[in-house]
């Protein structure tokens, strides 16, 4: 921080109170890790009912947010998190025309080689500028009694109740 000319600063880290069992310990660890760098972090717990509304305003300086793409495709994830159309999940309103072009081309590509090349391109861009910091992939535990069957795993990590039935 000193080498960069920044002596330290204060900021706020917000999280959804509905996810506090995971988010709050994570935020405390981030707060403790940033303190030695001279970054003083105030934690802001936002009620679950208001959290989406607050992140939609795009005014929070730092946010811990659980997000996973419903579909297990890189272009789908990047479309919602990084595309300049500025969805609710693009919390910092990241804008990059080159990234948008790659994402748009990839979303509708039928050529596997082009798809792979473009995915590597926008992943490289994301790594270079780091508008988001992926920290962890949430776990999804499922337990059922022996007379329940039909569970199917979905990349969204949400159960699909249409197939669950008593056996």
N, CA and C atoms as an extended XYZ file, in Angstrom:
501
Properties=species:S:1:pos:R:3:atomname:S:1:resname:S:1:resid:I:1 pbc="F F F"
N         0.828       -1.180        0.000 N   UNK     1
C         0.000        0.000        0.000 CA  UNK     1
C         0.874        1.246        0.000 C   UNK     1
N         1.928        1.257        0.816 N   UNK     2
C         2.800        2.424        0.872 CA  UNK     2
C         3.487        2.658       -0.464 C   UNK     2
N         3.928        1.561       -1.111 N   UNK     3
C         4.577        1.692       -2.413 CA  UNK     3
C         3.643        2.281       -3.461 C   UNK     3
N         2.356        2.053       -3.316 N   UNK     4
C         1.386        2.573       -4.282 CA  UNK     4
C         1.034        4.029       -4.000 C   UNK     4
N         1.461        4.545       -2.852 N   UNK     5
C         1.143        5.918       -2.500 CA  UNK     5
C        -0.149        6.064       -1.721 C   UNK     5
N        -0.766        4.943       -1.380 N   UNK     6
C        -2.005        4.969       -0.599 CA  UNK     6
C        -1.655        4.535        0.818 C   UNK     6
N        -1.927        5.400        1.775 N   UNK     7
C        -1.552        5.120        3.161 CA  UNK     7
C        -2.567        4.246        3.885 C   UNK     7
N        -3.649        3.947        3.277 N   UNK     8
C        -4.716        3.188        3.907 CA  UNK     8
C        -6.008        3.962        3.781 C   UNK     8
N        -7.100        3.282        4.053 N   UNK     9
C        -8.399        3.932        3.937 CA  UNK     9
C        -9.449        3.109        4.671 C   UNK     9
N       -10.636        3.707        4.785 N   UNK    10
C       -11.772        3.031        5.399 CA  UNK    10
C       -12.773        2.700        4.300 C   UNK    10
N       -13.419        1.552        4.440 N   UNK    11
C       -14.453        1.158        3.490 CA  UNK    11
C       -15.484        0.295        4.197 C   UNK    11
N       -16.462       -0.098        3.464 N   UNK    12
C       -17.548       -0.900        4.011 CA  UNK    12
C       -17.687       -2.179        3.201 C   UNK    12
N       -17.932       -3.287        3.878 N   UNK    13
C       -18.154       -4.576        3.240 CA  UNK    13
C       -19.551       -5.042        3.635 C   UNK    13
N       -20.433       -5.175        2.644 N   UNK    14
C       -21.830       -5.524        2.894 CA  UNK    14
C       -22.092       -6.982        2.558 C   UNK    14
N       -23.049       -7.568        3.284 N   UNK    15
C       -23.450       -8.940        3.002 CA  UNK    15
C       -24.905       -9.143        3.391 C   UNK    15
N       -25.498      -10.188        2.846 N   UNK    16
C       -26.894      -10.546        3.072 CA  UNK    16
C       -27.018      -11.245        4.424 C   UNK    16
N       -27.819      -10.679        5.315 N   UNK    17
C       -28.021      -11.289        6.634 CA  UNK    17
C       -28.632      -12.678        6.522 C   UNK    17
N       -29.360      -12.935        5.433 N   UNK    18
C       -29.939      -14.263        5.226 CA  UNK    18
C       -28.891      -15.330        4.958 C   UNK    18
N       -27.698      -14.910        4.584 N   UNK    19
C       -26.588      -15.830        4.344 CA  UNK    19
C       -25.512      -15.686        5.410 C   UNK    19
N       -25.875      -15.128        6.552 N   UNK    20
C       -24.895      -14.773        7.574 CA  UNK    20
C       -24.088      -15.944        8.114 C   UNK    20
N       -24.653      -17.150        8.135 N   UNK    21
C       -23.894      -18.280        8.692 CA  UNK    21
C       -22.617      -18.537        7.905 C   UNK    21
N       -22.631      -18.231        6.622 N   UNK    22
C       -21.436      -18.377        5.790 CA  UNK    22
C       -20.794      -17.022        5.534 C   UNK    22
N       -21.605      -16.026        5.207 N   UNK    23
C       -21.082      -14.727        4.790 CA  UNK    23
C       -20.399      -13.962        5.925 C   UNK    23
N       -20.957      -14.002        7.118 N   UNK    24
C       -20.368      -13.202        8.196 CA  UNK    24
C       -18.971      -13.673        8.584 C   UNK    24
N       -18.737      -14.975        8.797 N   UNK    25
C       -17.360      -15.400        9.086 CA  UNK    25
C       -16.395      -15.054        7.942 C   UNK    25
N       -16.859      -15.178        6.704 N   UNK    26
C       -16.038      -14.809        5.554 CA  UNK    26
C       -15.692      -13.326        5.610 C   UNK    26
N       -16.677      -12.487        5.921 N   UNK    27
C       -16.447      -11.043        5.997 CA  UNK    27
C       -15.479      -10.689        7.123 C   UNK    27
N       -15.609      -11.366        8.261 N   UNK    28
C       -14.695      -11.126        9.381 CA  UNK    28
C       -13.270      -11.496        8.964 C   UNK    28
N       -13.110      -12.610        8.269 N   UNK    29
C       -11.772      -12.999        7.796 CA  UNK    29
C       -11.211      -11.978        6.807 C   UNK    29
N       -12.050      -11.470        5.912 N   UNK    30
C       -11.598      -10.434        4.979 CA  UNK    30
C       -11.215       -9.164        5.732 C   UNK    30
N       -12.029       -8.786        6.698 N   UNK    31
C       -11.753       -7.607        7.519 CA  UNK    31
C       -10.402       -7.743        8.224 C   UNK    31
N       -10.169       -8.907        8.838 N   UNK    32
C        -8.906       -9.149        9.545 CA  UNK    32
C        -7.720       -9.182        8.587 C   UNK    32
N        -7.922       -9.713        7.392 N   UNK    33
C        -6.834       -9.816        6.417 CA  UNK    33
C        -6.462       -8.468        5.812 C   UNK    33
N        -7.421       -7.574        5.689 N   UNK    34
C        -7.151       -6.264        5.099 CA  UNK    34
C        -6.581       -5.265        6.104 C   UNK    34
N        -6.825       -5.476        7.393 N   UNK    35
C        -6.363       -4.552        8.432 CA  UNK    35
C        -4.847       -4.323        8.398 C   UNK    35
N        -4.015       -5.376        8.280 N   UNK    36
C        -2.569       -5.136        8.241 CA  UNK    36
C        -2.118       -4.294        7.035 C   UNK    36
N        -2.960       -4.213        6.007 N   UNK    37
C        -2.635       -3.401        4.832 CA  UNK    37
C        -3.058       -1.948        5.008 C   UNK    37
N        -3.654       -1.651        6.162 N   UNK    38
C        -4.115       -0.294        6.417 CA  UNK    38
C        -5.520       -0.034        5.908 C   UNK    38
N        -6.253       -1.098        5.580 N   UNK    39
C        -7.614       -0.952        5.090 CA  UNK    39
C        -8.557       -1.326        6.237 C   UNK    39
N        -9.257       -0.318        6.732 N   UNK    40
C       -10.200       -0.523        7.824 CA  UNK    40
C       -11.567       -0.825        7.223 C   UNK    40
N       -12.105       -1.998        7.544 N   UNK    41
C       -13.355       -2.456        6.943 CA  UNK    41
C       -14.453       -2.496        7.991 C   UNK    41
N       -15.533       -1.767        7.707 N   UNK    42
C       -16.738       -1.832        8.540 CA  UNK    42
C       -17.693       -2.823        7.890 C   UNK    42
N       -18.187       -3.781        8.667 N   UNK    43
C       -19.111       -4.774        8.134 CA  UNK    43
C       -20.545       -4.248        8.204 C   UNK    43
N       -21.283       -4.416        7.113 N   UNK    44
C       -22.680       -3.989        7.047 CA  UNK    44
C       -23.539       -5.191        6.702 C   UNK    44
N       -24.335       -5.624        7.663 N   UNK    45
C       -25.258       -6.740        7.467 CA  UNK    45
C       -26.583       -6.153        6.971 C   UNK    45
N       -27.002       -6.544        5.775 N   UNK    46
C       -28.235       -6.032        5.182 CA  UNK    46
C       -29.291       -7.131        5.257 C   UNK    46
N       -30.466       -6.792        5.712 N   UNK    47
C       -31.528       -7.801        5.831 CA  UNK    47
C       -31.783       -8.450        4.469 C   UNK    47
N       -32.090       -9.730        4.508 N   UNK    48
C       -32.312      -10.483        3.277 CA  UNK    48
C       -33.360       -9.865        2.374 C   UNK    48
N       -34.414       -9.310        2.959 N   UNK    49
C       -35.486       -8.714        2.162 CA  UNK    49
C       -35.024       -7.481        1.396 C   UNK    49
N       -33.978       -6.827        1.869 N   UNK    50
C       -33.494       -5.596        1.239 CA  UNK    50
C       -32.216       -5.774        0.432 C   UNK    50
N       -31.570       -6.933        0.548 N   UNK    51
C       -30.239       -7.095       -0.033 CA  UNK    51
C       -30.222       -6.882       -1.547 C   UNK    51
N       -31.102       -7.556       -2.278 N   UNK    52
C       -31.120       -7.397       -3.740 CA  UNK    52
C       -31.379       -5.953       -4.145 C   UNK    52
N       -32.270       -5.290       -3.428 N   UNK    53
C       -32.544       -3.882       -3.719 CA  UNK    53
C       -31.322       -3.017       -3.518 C   UNK    53
N       -30.551       -3.315       -2.483 N   UNK    54
C       -29.334       -2.540       -2.217 CA  UNK    54
C       -28.253       -2.780       -3.273 C   UNK    54
N       -28.070       -4.044       -3.683 N   UNK    55
C       -27.029       -4.273       -4.690 CA  UNK    55
C       -27.456       -3.739       -6.057 C   UNK    55
N       -28.751       -3.639       -6.289 N   UNK    56
C       -29.245       -3.071       -7.547 CA  UNK    56
C       -28.863       -1.599       -7.670 C   UNK    56
N       -28.765       -0.890       -6.555 N   UNK    57
C       -28.384        0.533       -6.574 CA  UNK    57
C       -26.945        0.726       -7.056 C   UNK    57
N       -26.119       -0.306       -6.897 N   UNK    58
C       -24.718       -0.285       -7.329 CA  UNK    58
C       -23.916        0.828       -6.645 C   UNK    58
N       -24.179        1.027       -5.356 N   UNK    59
C       -23.473        2.055       -4.599 CA  UNK    59
C       -22.634        1.491       -3.460 C   UNK    59
N       -22.727        0.197       -3.209 N   UNK    60
C       -21.975       -0.413       -2.113 CA  UNK    60
C       -20.519       -0.589       -2.536 C   UNK    60
N       -19.555       -0.161       -1.706 N   UNK    61
C       -18.142       -0.248       -2.114 CA  UNK    61
C       -17.615       -1.678       -2.236 C   UNK    61
N       -18.022       -2.577       -1.337 N   UNK    62
C       -17.623       -3.985       -1.421 CA  UNK    62
C       -18.799       -4.839       -0.967 C   UNK    62
N       -18.972       -5.971       -1.641 N   UNK    63
C       -20.106       -6.838       -1.355 CA  UNK    63
C       -19.659       -8.298       -1.397 C   UNK    63
N       -20.117       -9.075       -0.445 N   UNK    64
C       -19.995      -10.524       -0.531 CA  UNK    64
C       -21.362      -11.012       -0.972 C   UNK    64
N       -21.392      -11.696       -2.104 N   UNK    65
C       -22.653      -12.137       -2.679 CA  UNK    65
C       -22.498      -13.553       -3.207 C   UNK    65
N       -23.418      -14.397       -2.864 N   UNK    66
C       -23.421      -15.762       -3.395 CA  UNK    66
C       -24.069      -15.736       -4.770 C   UNK    66
N       -23.337      -16.202       -5.743 N   UNK    67
C       -23.878      -16.257       -7.098 CA  UNK    67
C       -23.348      -17.495       -7.793 C   UNK    67
N       -24.221      -18.220       -8.421 N   UNK    68
C       -23.830      -19.351       -9.248 CA  UNK    68
C       -24.729      -19.372      -10.458 C   UNK    68
N       -24.151      -19.597      -11.606 N   UNK    69
C       -24.954      -19.650      -12.816 CA  UNK    69
C       -25.900      -20.842      -12.799 C   UNK    69
N       -27.110      -20.654      -13.268 N   UNK    70
C       -28.072      -21.749      -13.331 CA  UNK    70
C       -27.631      -22.796      -14.328 C   UNK    70
N       -26.912      -22.384      -15.334 N   UNK    71
C       -26.411      -23.313      -16.338 CA  UNK    71
C       -24.904      -23.392      -16.202 C   UNK    71
N       -24.357      -24.553      -16.372 N   UNK    72
C       -22.943      -24.800      -16.138 CA  UNK    72
C       -22.108      -24.495      -17.383 C   UNK    72
N       -22.261      -23.304      -17.919 N   UNK    73
C       -21.503      -22.882      -19.097 CA  UNK    73
C       -20.819      -21.572      -18.778 C   UNK    73
N       -19.568      -21.449      -19.163 N   UNK    74
C       -18.791      -20.241      -18.865 CA  UNK    74
C       -19.446      -18.989      -19.440 C   UNK    74
N       -19.946      -19.073      -20.672 N   UNK    75
C       -20.547      -17.881      -21.278 CA  UNK    75
C       -21.776      -17.416      -20.500 C   UNK    75
N       -22.525      -18.344      -19.952 N   UNK    76
C       -23.718      -17.989      -19.177 CA  UNK    76
C       -23.315      -17.233      -17.914 C   UNK    76
N       -22.347      -17.759      -17.178 N   UNK    77
C       -21.859      -17.104      -15.962 CA  UNK    77
C       -21.331      -15.708      -16.285 C   UNK    77
N       -20.485      -15.621      -17.304 N   UNK    78
C       -19.886      -14.326      -17.648 CA  UNK    78
C       -20.928      -13.335      -18.162 C   UNK    78
N       -21.933      -13.826      -18.833 N   UNK    79
C       -22.987      -12.938      -19.314 CA  UNK    79
C       -23.663      -12.224      -18.140 C   UNK    79
N       -23.963      -12.942      -17.079 N   UNK    80
C       -24.648      -12.342      -15.943 CA  UNK    80
C       -23.726      -11.551      -15.031 C   UNK    80
N       -22.460      -11.943      -14.911 N   UNK    81
C       -21.551      -11.280      -13.974 CA  UNK    81
C       -20.709      -10.166      -14.599 C   UNK    81
N       -20.326      -10.300      -15.871 N   UNK    82
C       -19.354       -9.384      -16.451 CA  UNK    82
C       -19.876       -8.551      -17.618 C   UNK    82
N       -20.985       -8.910      -18.208 N   UNK    83
C       -21.439       -8.226      -19.417 CA  UNK    83
C       -21.858       -6.790      -19.110 C   UNK    83
N       -21.550       -5.891      -20.028 N   UNK    84
C       -21.842       -4.473      -19.859 CA  UNK    84
C       -23.315       -4.108      -19.871 C   UNK    84
N       -24.183       -5.074      -20.133 N   UNK    85
C       -25.615       -4.755      -20.050 CA  UNK    85
C       -26.020       -4.510      -18.607 C   UNK    85
N       -25.067       -4.785      -17.684 N   UNK    86
C       -25.164       -4.353      -16.296 CA  UNK    86
C       -26.314       -5.001      -15.522 C   UNK    86
N       -26.365       -6.318      -15.536 N   UNK    87
C       -27.395       -7.032      -14.782 CA  UNK    87
C       -27.217       -6.784      -13.287 C   UNK    87
N       -28.191       -7.185      -12.512 N   UNK    88
C       -28.127       -7.046      -11.055 CA  UNK    88
C       -26.887       -7.755      -10.489 C   UNK    88
N       -26.436       -8.806      -11.134 N   UNK    89
C       -25.313       -9.592      -10.627 CA  UNK    89
C       -23.959       -8.996      -10.993 C   UNK    89
N       -23.926       -8.005      -11.871 N   UNK    90
C       -22.706       -7.251      -12.180 CA  UNK    90
C       -22.647       -6.118      -11.168 C   UNK    90
N       -22.379       -6.455       -9.931 N   UNK    91
C       -22.503       -5.530       -8.808 CA  UNK    91
C       -21.662       -4.264       -8.987 C   UNK    91
N       -20.405       -4.346       -9.448 N   UNK    92
C       -19.648       -3.099       -9.598 CA  UNK    92
C       -19.903       -2.371      -10.928 C   UNK    92
N       -20.866       -2.832      -11.710 N   UNK    93
C       -21.167       -2.236      -13.025 CA  UNK    93
C       -19.950       -2.266      -13.944 C   UNK    93
N       -19.266       -3.403      -13.946 N   UNK    94
C       -18.084       -3.564      -14.799 CA  UNK    94
C       -18.470       -3.403      -16.261 C   UNK    94
N       -17.692       -2.627      -17.004 N   UNK    95
C       -17.946       -2.359      -18.413 CA  UNK    95
C       -16.660       -2.614      -19.204 C   UNK    95
N       -16.739       -3.419      -20.251 N   UNK    96
C       -15.587       -3.679      -21.106 CA  UNK    96
C       -16.135       -4.141      -22.454 C   UNK    96
N       -16.033       -3.297      -23.467 N   UNK    97
C       -16.601       -3.599      -24.787 CA  UNK    97
C       -15.987       -4.866      -25.389 C   UNK    97
N       -14.679       -5.072      -25.196 N   UNK    98
C       -14.026       -6.269      -25.741 CA  UNK    98
C       -14.563       -7.528      -25.054 C   UNK    98
N       -14.776       -7.441      -23.748 N   UNK    99
C       -15.346       -8.569      -23.007 CA  UNK    99
C       -16.759       -8.852      -23.511 C   UNK    99
N       -17.565       -7.801      -23.666 N   UNK   100
C       -18.937       -7.966      -24.151 CA  UNK   100
C       -18.965       -8.658      -25.506 C   UNK   100
N       -18.072       -8.252      -26.394 N   UNK   101
C       -18.040       -8.833      -27.746 CA  UNK   101
C       -17.723      -10.329      -27.673 C   UNK   101
N       -16.733      -10.689      -26.860 N   UNK   102
C       -16.387      -12.111      -26.718 CA  UNK   102
C       -17.544      -12.912      -26.114 C   UNK   102
N       -18.175      -12.358      -25.093 N   UNK   103
C       -19.293      -13.056      -24.451 CA  UNK   103
C       -20.435      -13.244      -25.446 C   UNK   103
N       -20.792      -12.180      -26.157 N   UNK   104
C       -21.898      -12.261      -27.117 CA  UNK   104
C       -21.603      -13.263      -28.227 C   UNK   104
N       -20.392      -13.248      -28.734 N   UNK   105
C       -20.010      -14.195      -29.792 CA  UNK   105
C       -20.051      -15.626      -29.275 C   UNK   105
N       -19.573      -15.820      -28.067 N   UNK   106
C       -19.503      -17.159      -27.474 CA  UNK   106
C       -20.881      -17.722      -27.169 C   UNK   106
N       -21.790      -16.886      -26.723 N   UNK   107
C       -23.138      -17.343      -26.361 CA  UNK   107
C       -23.846      -18.013      -27.527 C   UNK   107
N       -23.547      -17.602      -28.737 N   UNK   108
C       -24.268      -18.120      -29.898 CA  UNK   108
C       -23.371      -18.907      -30.853 C   UNK   108
N       -22.195      -19.300      -30.360 N   UNK   109
C       -21.255      -20.043      -31.189 CA  UNK   109
C       -21.627      -21.524      -31.248 C   UNK   109
N       -21.579      -22.075      -32.436 N   UNK   110
C       -21.817      -23.513      -32.619 CA  UNK   110
C       -20.500      -24.258      -32.824 C   UNK   110
N       -19.415      -23.518      -32.893 N   UNK   111
C       -18.095      -24.085      -33.159 CA  UNK   111
C       -17.360      -24.309      -31.832 C   UNK   111
N       -17.119      -25.562      -31.444 N   UNK   112
C       -16.456      -25.830      -30.163 CA  UNK   112
C       -15.075      -25.173      -30.027 C   UNK   112
N       -14.322      -25.091      -31.104 N   UNK   113
C       -12.994      -24.470      -31.046 CA  UNK   113
C       -13.121      -22.969      -30.798 C   UNK   113
N       -14.079      -22.331      -31.476 N   UNK   114
C       -14.308      -20.896      -31.265 CA  UNK   114
C       -14.794      -20.646      -29.838 C   UNK   114
N       -15.695      -21.498      -29.355 N   UNK   115
C       -16.211      -21.365      -27.996 CA  UNK   115
C       -15.055      -21.418      -26.987 C   UNK   115
N       -14.217      -22.432      -27.111 N   UNK   116
C       -13.092      -22.584      -26.177 CA  UNK   116
C       -12.140      -21.398      -26.256 C   UNK   116
N       -11.825      -20.953      -27.458 N   UNK   117
C       -10.916      -19.812      -27.651 CA  UNK   117
C       -11.507      -18.548      -27.000 C   UNK   117
N       -12.793      -18.313      -27.212 N   UNK   118
C       -13.423      -17.120      -26.650 CA  UNK   118
C       -13.526      -17.184      -25.131 C   UNK   118
N       -13.851      -18.356      -24.595 N   UNK   119
C       -13.909      -18.507      -23.140 CA  UNK   119
C       -12.546      -18.195      -22.536 C   UNK   119
N       -11.499      -18.744      -23.116 N   UNK   120
C       -10.148      -18.444      -22.611 CA  UNK   120
C        -9.868      -16.950      -22.703 C   UNK   120
N       -10.375      -16.310      -23.746 N   UNK   121
C       -10.182      -14.864      -23.912 CA  UNK   121
C       -10.844      -14.058      -22.818 C   UNK   121
N       -12.128      -14.343      -22.510 N   UNK   122
C       -12.749      -13.530      -21.475 CA  UNK   122
C       -12.317      -13.923      -20.077 C   UNK   122
N       -11.891      -15.167      -19.882 N   UNK   123
C       -11.330      -15.545      -18.581 CA  UNK   123
C       -10.004      -14.808      -18.370 C   UNK   123
N        -9.167      -14.749      -19.409 N   UNK   124
C        -7.904      -14.007      -19.309 CA  UNK   124
C        -8.150      -12.533      -18.994 C   UNK   124
N        -9.160      -11.932      -19.635 N   UNK   125
C        -9.493      -10.524      -19.350 CA  UNK   125
C        -9.905      -10.352      -17.895 C   UNK   125
N       -10.739      -11.263      -17.407 N   UNK   126
C       -11.211      -11.174      -16.028 CA  UNK   126
C       -10.055      -11.295      -15.045 C   UNK   126
N        -9.100      -12.171      -15.343 N   UNK   127
C        -7.937      -12.344      -14.471 CA  UNK   127
C        -7.050      -11.107      -14.501 C   UNK   127
N        -6.960      -10.454      -15.653 N   UNK   128
C        -6.102       -9.271      -15.786 CA  UNK   128
C        -6.643       -8.069      -15.018 C   UNK   128
N        -7.958       -7.880      -15.009 N   UNK   129
C        -8.519       -6.674      -14.382 CA  UNK   129
C        -9.189       -6.932      -13.032 C   UNK   129
N        -9.537       -8.158      -12.723 N   UNK   130
C       -10.114       -8.600      -11.447 CA  UNK   130
C       -11.241       -7.683      -10.945 C   UNK   130
N       -12.346       -7.559      -11.707 N   UNK   131
C       -13.461       -6.770      -11.198 CA  UNK   131
C       -14.223       -7.485      -10.081 C   UNK   131
N       -14.047       -8.788       -9.982 N   UNK   132
C       -14.656       -9.606       -8.930 CA  UNK   132
C       -13.577      -10.532       -8.399 C   UNK   132
N       -13.738      -10.955       -7.166 N   UNK   133
C       -12.808      -11.932       -6.599 CA  UNK   133
C       -13.622      -13.154       -6.193 C   UNK   133
N       -13.593      -14.216       -7.011 N   UNK   134
C       -14.279      -15.447       -6.595 CA  UNK   134
C       -13.551      -16.035       -5.392 C   UNK   134
N       -14.286      -16.316       -4.343 N   UNK   135
C       -13.664      -16.794       -3.112 CA  UNK   135
C       -13.930      -18.272       -2.869 C   UNK   135
N       -15.170      -18.677       -3.037 N   UNK   136
C       -15.510      -20.062       -2.727 CA  UNK   136
C       -16.732      -20.491       -3.516 C   UNK   136
N       -16.790      -21.756       -3.804 N   UNK   137
C       -17.970      -22.355       -4.420 CA  UNK   137
C       -18.796      -22.951       -3.295 C   UNK   137
N       -20.019      -22.479       -3.080 N   UNK   138
C       -20.823      -23.028       -1.984 CA  UNK   138
C       -21.096      -24.517       -2.159 C   UNK   138
N       -21.189      -25.202       -1.052 N   UNK   139
C       -21.514      -26.619       -1.066 CA  UNK   139
C       -23.022      -26.802       -1.056 C   UNK   139
N       -23.438      -27.949       -1.491 N   UNK   140
C       -24.863      -28.283       -1.466 CA  UNK   140
C       -24.973      -29.711       -0.952 C   UNK   140
N       -25.441      -29.851        0.264 N   UNK   141
C       -25.598      -31.170        0.868 CA  UNK   141
C       -27.048      -31.614        0.749 C   UNK   141
N       -27.237      -32.877        0.459 N   UNK   142
C       -28.581      -33.437        0.339 CA  UNK   142
C       -28.628      -34.717        1.167 C   UNK   142
N       -29.696      -34.850        1.948 N   UNK   143
C       -29.907      -36.084        2.717 CA  UNK   143
C       -31.381      -36.464        2.587 C   UNK   143
N       -31.618      -37.753        2.370 N   UNK   144
C       -32.998      -38.231        2.235 CA  UNK   144
C       -33.133      -39.576        2.936 C   UNK   144
N       -34.345      -39.893        3.304 N   UNK   145
C       -34.595      -41.212        3.862 CA  UNK   145
C       -34.592      -42.226        2.721 C   UNK   145
N       -34.587      -43.508        3.058 N   UNK   146
C       -34.493      -44.560        2.049 CA  UNK   146
C       -35.720      -44.638        1.147 C   UNK   146
N       -36.857      -44.123        1.596 N   UNK   147
C       -38.048      -44.237        0.761 CA  UNK   147
C       -38.283      -42.987       -0.118 C   UNK   147
N       -37.272      -42.170       -0.276 N   UNK   148
C       -37.344      -40.999       -1.157 CA  UNK   148
C       -36.326      -41.202       -2.275 C   UNK   148
N       -36.738      -40.962       -3.498 N   UNK   149
C       -35.825      -41.112       -4.632 CA  UNK   149
C       -36.074      -40.039       -5.680 C   UNK   149
N       -35.287      -40.082       -6.716 N   UNK   150
C       -35.468      -39.187       -7.843 CA  UNK   150
C       -34.661      -37.908       -7.795 C   UNK   150
N       -33.838      -37.731       -6.748 N   UNK   151
C       -33.043      -36.513       -6.685 CA  UNK   151
C       -32.108      -36.428       -7.888 C   UNK   151
N       -32.005      -35.237       -8.476 N   UNK   152
C       -31.078      -34.992       -9.579 CA  UNK   152
C       -30.243      -33.768       -9.234 C   UNK   152
N       -28.945      -33.851       -9.464 N   UNK   153
C       -28.071      -32.709       -9.237 CA  UNK   153
C       -28.215      -31.726      -10.397 C   UNK   153
N       -28.317      -30.449      -10.073 N   UNK   154
C       -28.335      -29.391      -11.083 CA  UNK   154
C       -27.199      -28.420      -10.772 C   UNK   154
N       -26.536      -27.863      -11.781 N   UNK   155
C       -25.434      -26.924      -11.536 CA  UNK   155
C       -25.844      -25.712      -10.702 C   UNK   155
N       -27.126      -25.409      -10.656 N   UNK   156
C       -27.611      -24.281       -9.850 CA  UNK   156
C       -27.521      -24.577       -8.359 C   UNK   156
N       -27.248      -25.825       -8.019 N   UNK   157
C       -27.190      -26.296       -6.638 CA  UNK   157
C       -28.538      -26.218       -5.941 C   UNK   157
N       -29.607      -26.102       -6.690 N   UNK   158
C       -30.947      -26.072       -6.122 CA  UNK   158
C       -31.655      -27.374       -6.469 C   UNK   158
N       -32.384      -27.946       -5.527 N   UNK   159
C       -33.082      -29.201       -5.840 CA  UNK   159
C       -34.223      -28.974       -6.819 C   UNK   159
N       -34.419      -29.931       -7.688 N   UNK   160
C       -35.536      -29.897       -8.633 CA  UNK   160
C       -36.567      -30.879       -8.108 C   UNK   160
N       -37.611      -30.368       -7.502 N   UNK   161
C       -38.589      -31.190       -6.814 CA  UNK   161
C       -39.498      -31.973       -7.758 C   UNK   161
N       -39.454      -31.670       -9.041 N   UNK   162
C       -40.326      -32.364       -9.986 CA  UNK   162
C       -40.071      -33.858      -10.028 C   UNK   162
N       -38.850      -34.286       -9.728 N   UNK   163
C       -38.483      -35.698       -9.867 CA  UNK   163
C       -38.421      -36.440       -8.538 C   UNK   163
N       -38.542      -35.733       -7.436 N   UNK   164
C       -38.460      -36.358       -6.116 CA  UNK   164
C       -39.800      -37.008       -5.781 C   UNK   164
N       -39.742      -38.265       -5.337 N   UNK   165
C       -40.985      -38.992       -5.030 CA  UNK   165
C       -40.695      -40.077       -3.985 C   UNK   165
N       -41.749      -40.505       -3.322 N   UNK   166
C       -41.632      -41.648       -2.413 CA  UNK   166
C       -41.486      -42.894       -3.255 C   UNK   166
N       -40.612      -43.809       -2.821 N   UNK   167
C       -40.389      -45.044       -3.572 CA  UNK   167
C       -41.077      -46.213       -2.902 C   UNK   167
